[in-house]
Amino acid sequence: MLKPSDTWNWYYDEQLRSLMLDLGQDMVFKTNLVKKTLVDCAFKHNEFTVDDASSYQTFKEQISGLGLTEPRQAELALYCVAAKRFHKPVQPKSWFFDQQNSAYCEPVEGDIVRLNNEYSLGYFIILEVGDSSSLCASVDLDEFNLSPSKVLKFGDSIKVMHDRMVCANMILHSAPIALVG
């Protein structure tokens, strides 16, 4: 199991055109963030901070209930930390998702939410909460079709208005239910 370390360092690799995380011992993690989505400080060397480690633990704990393999859990948790720390502020892209008529979802960091549209239904983890919208990342191994020509892959992030979300933390807790009468 991957454990956060204060020896880890973030850096941008021009050749690979990607934000990277040096994990030490000749191990490097390549994030899924493209250059145009990164804040300016991402292009400098940055230490893996205590806040990064705390976010990693929060995301890892929530992800552990999703039935992903241990390597996929670590991959997704690191994608989440990278997006939370280095993703540029963006406007919501809620038009890709159906508005929900159910109870209003007020997510907190680490919550799992369900989003859907005419092409897909998928689950996302909340990375950063705003007043009426949140940055979230896809937790499904299958692609989420935003449109006939645009998809979100595993770990990709998008900002979405809360009125498009259905709280779905219950998928993490599939305990048997006993009926009594």
LUMDRENMAR-119429 format. One record per atom (N, C-alpha, C, O): residue in one letter; x, y, z. Coordinates in steps of 0.1 Angstrom, whole numbers, padded with zeros to 4 digits, always signed. Atoms other than C-alpha are relative to their C-alpha. Layout:
% residues N
AXYZ...
This chain:
% residues 181
M+0008-0012+0000M+0000+0000+0000M+0009+0012+0000M+0019+0013+0007L-0008-0013+0001L+0013+0035-0009L-0003+0009+0011L-0015+0012+0014K+0001-0009-0012K+0019+0057+0021K+0006+0013-0004K+0018+0014-0008P-0006-0013+0003P+0024+0095+0017P+0013+0002+0008P+0015-0003+0019S-0013-0003-0006S+0059+0108+0024S+0004+0014-0002S+0000+0020-0012D-0004-0014+0002D+0074+0142+0030D+0012+0001-0009D+0017+0012-0011T-0011+0000+0010T+0101+0132+0005T-0005+0001-0014T+0002+0002-0024W+0006-0001+0013W+0076+0132-0024W+0001+0015-0005W+0000+0024+0003N+0000-0014+0006N+0078+0162-0048N-0007+0000-0013N-0006-0009-0021W+0007-0003+0012W+0056+0176-0075W+0009+0007-0010W+0017+0016-0005Y-0007-0008+0010Y+0071+0189-0107Y-0007-0002-0014Y-0014-0012-0016Y+0006+0001+0013Y+0061+0196-0143Y+0011-0005-0010Y+0022+0000-0010D-0009+0006+0010D+0078+0175-0170D-0004+0005-0014D-0014+0001-0020E+0003-0006+0013E+0080+0195-0202E+0000-0011-0011E-0008-0010-0021Q-0001+0011+0010Q+0090+0164-0223Q-0013-0008+0000Q-0018-0011-0011L+0012+0008-0001L+0060+0144-0211L-0013+0009+0000L-0024+0004-0001R+0011-0009+0000R+0038+0175-0209R-0010-0003+0011R-0022-0004+0009S+0009+0005-0011S+0024+0164-0175S+0006+0004+0013S+0018+0005+0015L-0004-0002-0014L+0025+0172-0138L+0003-0014+0005L-0004-0023+0003M-0006+0012-0005M+0045+0145-0121M+0001+0000+0015M+0002+0011+0021L-0003+0001-0015L+0049+0133-0085L+0011-0010+0001L+0010-0022-0002D-0011+0009-0003D+0083+0119-0076D-0002-0007+0013D-0002+0000+0023L+0002+0008-0012L+0077+0091-0051L+0012-0005+0006L+0011-0012+0016G-0012+0006-0005G+0113+0083-0046G+0002-0014-0004G-0007-0020-0010Q-0003+0014+0004Q+0130+0049-0051Q-0003-0003-0014Q-0008-0013-0018D+0002+0001+0014D+0129+0055-0088D-0015-0002-0005D-0017-0008-0015M+0014+0000+0003M+0091+0057-0088M-0005+0014-0003M-0003+0023+0005V+0005-0013+0004V+0073+0085-0106V-0015-0002-0004V-0018-0012-0011F+0014+0001+0004F+0035+0091-0109F-0003+0011-0009F+0000+0023-0007K+0005-0010+0010K+0021+0109-0140K-0014+0003+0003K-0023-0006+0002T+0014-0003-0002T-0010+0128-0133T-0008+0001-0013T-0001+0000-0024N+0008-0001+0012N-0039+0132-0158N-0003+0015-0003N-0012+0017-0012L+0003-0014+0002L-0039+0170-0157L+0008+0006-0012L+0020+0004-0013V-0007-0006+0012V-0031+0188-0190V+0005+0014+0004V+0000+0020+0013K-0007-0012-0003K-0009+0219-0191K-0010+0012+0002K-0008+0020+0011K+0009-0012+0000K-0038+0244-0198K-0009+0000+0012K-0014+0011+0015T+0008+0000-0012T-0056+0233-0166T+0007+0003+0013T+0002+0004+0023L-0008-0001-0011L-0027+0239-0143L+0002+0015+0005L+0003+0024-0004V-0004-0013-0005V-0021+0269-0120V+0015+0002-0002V+0022-0007-0003D-0014-0003+0003D+0012+0287-0124D+0010-0007+0009D+0021-0011+0004C-0009+0006-0009C+0028+0273-0093C+0003-0015-0003C+0013-0021+0002A-0002+0014+0004A+0025+0238-0108A+0012-0002-0008A+0017-0014-0010F-0011+0001+0009F+0054+0245-0131F+0013+0002+0007F+0024+0003+0001K-0012-0001-0008K+0078+0248-0102K+0001-0013+0008K-0009-0020+0009H+0000+0011-0008H+0090+0221-0079H-0007+0003+0013H-0006+0014+0019N+0008-0002-0012N+0066+0217-0050N+0001-0013+0009N+0000-0024+0004E+0000+0011-0009E+0068+0195-0019E-0014-0006+0001E-0024+0001+0000F+0013+0006-0004F+0041+0170-0011F-0002+0004+0014F+0005-0001+0023T+0002-0007-0013T+0026+0189+0019T-0008-0009+0009T-0013-0019+0005V+0009+0006-0010V+0008+0179+0050V-0014+0000-0005V-0022-0009-0003D+0014-0002+0005D-0024+0192+0034D-0002-0011-0011D-0013-0016-0012D+0001+0010+0010D-0017+0169+0004D-0002-0014+0006D-0010-0022+0001A+0001+0013-0007A-0012+0139+0027A-0014-0001+0006A-0020-0012+0006S+0013+0000-0007S-0044+0148+0046S-0011-0003-0011S-0020-0011-0009S+0009+0002+0011S-0063+0150+0013S+0000-0014-0006S-0010-0020-0009Y-0002+0013+0005Y-0048+0118+0001Y-0008-0010+0009Y-0014-0019+0004Q+0007+0009-0009Q-0061+0100+0032Q-0015+0001-0001Q-0022-0009-0001T+0015-0002+0001T-0096+0116+0029T-0005-0007-0012T-0015-0015-0012F+0005+0006+0012F-0099+0105-0007F+0002-0015+0000F-0007-0023-0004K-0003+0014+0000K-0083+0071-0001K-0011-0008+0009K-0015-0018+0005E+0010+0006-0008E-0108+0063+0027E-0013-0001-0007E-0019-0012-0006Q+0013+0001+0007Q-0138+0071+0006Q+0001-0010-0012Q-0008-0017-0014I-0002+0009+0012I-0124+0053-0025I+0001-0014+0004I-0003-0023-0004S-0002+0014-0004S-0117+0022-0005S-0013-0008+0000S-0013-0020-0001G+0012+0007+0001G-0154+0014-0005G-0006-0002-0014G-0017-0007-0015L+0005+0001+0014L-0157+0014-0043L+0003-0013-0007L-0002-0015-0018G-0003+0012+0006G-0144-0020-0050G+0011+0000-0011G+0012-0008-0020L-0012-0001+0009L-0113-0008-0070L+0012-0008+0006L+0013-0009+0018T-0012+0007-0005T-0080-0027-0067T+0008+0010+0007T+0007+0023+0005E-0009-0009-0008E-0054-0012-0044E+0008+0009-0009E+0009+0021-0006P-0007-0009+0008P-0033+0002-0072P-0009+0011-0007P-0005+0022-0008R+0010-0009+0006R-0064+0018-0088R-0004+0010+0010R-0006+0022+0007Q+0003-0009-0011Q-0073+0033-0054Q+0011+0011+0002Q+0008+0022+0003A-0011-0010-0002A-0039+0049-0050A+0001+0009-0012A+0003+0021-0010E-0001-0008+0012E-0039+0061-0086E-0011+0011+0001E-0008+0023-0002L+0012-0010+0000L-0074+0078-0082L+0003+0010+0012L+0000+0022+0010A-0003-0009-0011A-0064+0093-0048A+0010+0010-0004A+0009+0022+0000L-0010-0010+0004L-0033+0109-0063L-0005+0009-0011L-0002+0021-0011Y+0007-0009+0010Y-0053+0122-0093Y-0008+0011+0007Y-0008+0022+0004C+0009-0010-0007C-0077+0138-0068C+0009+0010+0008C+0005+0022+0007V-0009-0010-0007V-0049+0154-0047V+0006+0010-0010V+0006+0022-0007A-0006-0009+0010A-0032+0168-0078A-0011+0010-0006A-0007+0022-0007A+0010-0009+0005A-0065+0182-0091A-0004+0010+0010A-0006+0022+0007K+0003-0009-0010K-0074+0197-0058K+0010+0011+0002K+0007+0023+0004R-0010-0010-0003R-0041+0214-0054R+0004+0008-0012R+0007+0020-0011F-0006-0006+0012F-0031+0223-0090F-0010+0004-0011F-0005+0010-0021H+0010-0003+0011H-0063+0226-0111H-0004+0015+0001H-0007+0020+0011K+0004-0014+0000K-0070+0262-0122K-0015+0001+0003K-0023-0008+0001P+0014-0002-0003P-0103+0276-0110P-0007+0001-0014P-0002+0007-0023V+0008+0000+0013V-0129+0270-0138V-0015+0002+0003V-0019+0001+0014Q+0014-0001+0000Q-0165+0276-0145Q-0007-0013+0000Q-0001-0022-0007P+0007+0013+0001P-0190+0248-0140P-0004-0003-0015P-0007+0006-0023K+0004+0005+0013K-0198+0227-0171K-0012-0009+0002K-0013-0020-0003S+0012+0007-0004S-0232+0217-0159S-0009-0004-0011S-0017-0013-0010W+0008+0003+0012W-0248+0217-0193W+0002-0015-0005W-0007-0020-0012F-0003+0014+0004F-0233+0182-0198F-0009-0010+0008F-0010-0022+0005F+0007+0009-0009F-0255+0168-0170F-0014+0004+0002F-0018+0016+0001D+0014-0003-0003D-0292+0165-0162D-0002+0006+0013D+0005+0002+0023Q+0004-0006-0013Q-0307+0186-0135Q-0008-0010+0008Q-0016-0018+0002Q+0007+0010-0008Q-0320+0165-0106Q-0011+0007+0007Q-0010+0018+0012N+0012-0005-0007N-0354+0170-0091N-0001-0005+0014N-0010-0001+0022S+0000+0006-0013S-0345+0151-0060S+0005+0010+0010S+0008+0022+0007A-0005-0009-0010A-0334+0166-0027A+0013+0006-0003A+0022+0000-0009Y-0012-0007+0004Y-0307+0192-0031Y+0012-0006+0007Y+0012-0009+0019C-0013+0006-0005C-0272+0178-0026C+0009+0011+0004C+0013+0020-0003E-0010-0009-0005E-0249+0197-0004E+0013-0008+0004E+0015-0012+0015P-0012+0009-0002P-0216+0177-0008P+0011+0007+0008P+0012+0019+0009V-0012-0004-0007V-0185+0179+0013V+0011-0008-0007V+0009-0018-0014E-0011+0006+0006E-0150+0170+0002E+0000-0015+0004E-0001-0019+0015G+0000+0015-0002G-0147+0132-0003G-0013-0007-0003G-0013-0019-0004D+0013+0007+0003D-0184+0126-0009D+0000-0006-0014D+0006-0001-0023I+0003+0006+0013I-0195+0104-0037I-0013+0005-0005I-0023+0004+0003V+0012-0005+0006V-0221+0118-0060V-0003-0007-0013V+0007-0012-0020R+0003+0006+0013R-0240+0104-0090R-0004+0012-0010R-0011+0021-0006L+0004-0009+0010L-0243+0124-0122L-0004-0008-0012L+0000-0019-0015N+0004+0007+0012N-0261+0115-0154N-0004+0010-0011N-0007+0021-0008N+0005-0007+0011N-0271+0126-0188N-0006-0010-0010N-0008-0022-0006E+0006+0010+0009E-0287+0110-0219E+0009-0010-0005E+0005-0020-0010Y-0010+0009+0004Y-0255+0092-0226Y+0006-0010+0010Y+0010-0021+0008S-0007+0007-0010S-0242+0080-0193S-0006+0003+0014S-0013+0012+0016L+0003-0001-0014L-0247+0075-0156L+0013-0004+0007L+0019-0014+0004G-0013+0003-0006G-0216+0077-0134G+0001+0006+0014G-0007+0014+0018Y-0003-0004-0013Y-0201+0083-0100Y+0012+0008+0001Y+0022+0006-0007F-0011-0010+0000F-0178+0111-0090F+0003+0003+0015F-0005+0002+0024I-0004-0004-0013I-0158+0121-0059I+0002+0015+0001I+0008+0021-0008I-0001-0015-0002I-0160+0157-0046I+0014+0003+0004I+0019-0002+0014L-0014-0004-0003L-0125+0173-0046L+0000+0014+0007L+0008+0016+0016E+0000-0013-0005E-0133+0209-0038E-0014+0006-0001E-0020+0006-0011V+0014-0005-0001V-0166+0224-0026V-0001+0015-0001V+0006+0022+0005G+0004-0015+0001G-0180+0258-0037G-0014+0002+0005G-0020-0007+0010D+0014-0003-0005D-0212+0276-0028D-0011-0007-0007D-0020-0013-0001S+0010+0007+0008S-0232+0262-0056S+0005-0010-0010S-0003-0016-0017S-0006+0010+0009S-0208+0240-0076S+0012-0005+0007S+0018+0001+0016S-0012+0007-0005S-0179+0216-0069S+0008-0006-0011S+0003-0010-0021L-0009+0008+0009L-0149+0202-0086L-0001-0014+0004L+0001-0018+0016C+0001+0014-0003C-0153+0165-0088C+0008-0009-0011C+0011-0004-0022A-0007+0009+0009A-0135+0135-0105A-0007-0013-0001A-0013-0018+0008S+0007+0013+0003S-0149+0104-0121S+0007-0012+0007S+0020-0013+0006V-0006+0012-0007V-0144+0072-0101V-0003-0013-0007V+0001-0023-0003D+0003+0012+0007D-0157+0048-0127D+0011-0003-0010D+0017+0005-0016L-0010+0005+0009L-0133+0027-0147L-0004+0002-0015L+0004+0004-0024D+0006-0003+0013D-0156+0031-0177D-0001+0015-0003D-0002+0022+0006E+0001-0014+0004E-0156+0064-0196E-0015+0005+0002E-0024-0003+0001F+0013-0007-0001F-0185+0088-0189F-0001+0009-0013F+0007+0018-0015N+0003-0008+0012N-0199+0102-0222N-0007+0013+0004N-0018+0013+0008L+0006-0013-0002L-0205+0139-0219L-0009+0004-0012L-0019+0010-0010S+0007-0003+0012S-0216+0141-0255S+0004-0011-0010S+0012-0020-0006P-0004+0010+0009P-0213+0119-0286P+0015+0000-0003P+0021-0010-0007S-0014-0001+0004S-0177+0132-0291S+0009+0003+0012S+0021+0005+0010K-0008-0004-0011K-0165+0141-0256K-0003-0010+0012K-0014-0013+0016V+0001+0010-0012V-0158+0117-0226V+0009+0005+0011V+0019+0012+0010L-0008-0001-0012L-0144+0118-0191L+0005-0014+0003L-0002-0024+0003K-0006+0013-0004K-0120+0090-0182K+0002-0001+0015K+0000+0009+0022F-0003+0003-0014F-0112+0075-0149F+0009+0011+0006F+0021+0013+0001G-0008-0010-0006G-0099+0102-0126G-0001+0014-0006G+0005+0024+0000D+0001-0013+0006D-0107+0131-0149D-0010+0009+0008D-0019+0004+0014S+0008-0009-0008S-0121+0162-0132S-0008+0010-0008S-0005+0013-0019I+0009-0010+0006I-0149+0186-0140I-0008+0007+0011I-0010+0002+0022K+0008-0007-0010K-0168+0213-0121K-0014+0000-0004K-0018+0002-0016V+0014+0002+0003V-0205+0208-0118V-0009+0007+0011V-0005+0007+0023M+0009-0006-0009M-0234+0227-0102M-0006-0011+0009M-0008-0022+0005H+0006+0010-0010H-0249+0210-0071H-0014-0005-0004H-0018-0016+0000D+0014+0005+0004D-0284+0208-0087D+0001-0011-0010D-0010-0016-0014R-0001+0011+0010R-0270+0182-0111R+0004-0013+0008R+0004-0024+0002M-0006+0011-0008M-0257+0159-0083M-0011-0007+0009M-0020+0000+0013V+0008+0008-0010V-0274+0131-0063V+0010-0006+0009V+0020-0012+0005C-0009+0006-0010C-0256+0122-0031C-0001-0015-0001C-0011-0021-0001A+0000+0015+0003A-0245+0086-0035A+0010-0007+0010A+0015-0017+0006N-0009+0007-0009N-0223+0078-0004N-0005-0014+0004N+0003-0022+0008M+0006+0013-0004M-0247+0049+0002M+0006-0011-0008M+0006-0023-0004I-0006+0011+0008I-0229+0029-0026I+0012-0005+0007I+0017-0016+0003L-0012+0004-0007L-0199+0028-0003L-0003-0010+0012L+0005-0018+0016H+0004+0008-0011H-0219+0010+0024H-0011-0010-0004H-0023-0007-0002S+0010+0010+0004S-0236-0021+0011S-0001-0011+0010S+0000-0023+0007A+0003+0009-0011A-0243-0037+0044A-0013-0007-0002A-0023-0001-0007P+0013+0007+0002P-0270-0064+0044P-0010+0007+0009P-0007+0011+0020I+0011-0005-0008I-0304-0052+0056I-0009-0011+0005I-0013-0019-0003A+0009+0010-0006A-0325-0073+0079A-0013+0006+0001A-0015+0016+0007L+0014-0004-0001L-0362-0070+0076L-0006-0006+0012L-0005-0018+0014V+0007+0005-0012V-0381-0073+0108V-0015+0003+0000V-0018+0013-0006G+0014-0002+0001G-0418-0076+0112G-0007-0004+0012G-0020-0002+0013
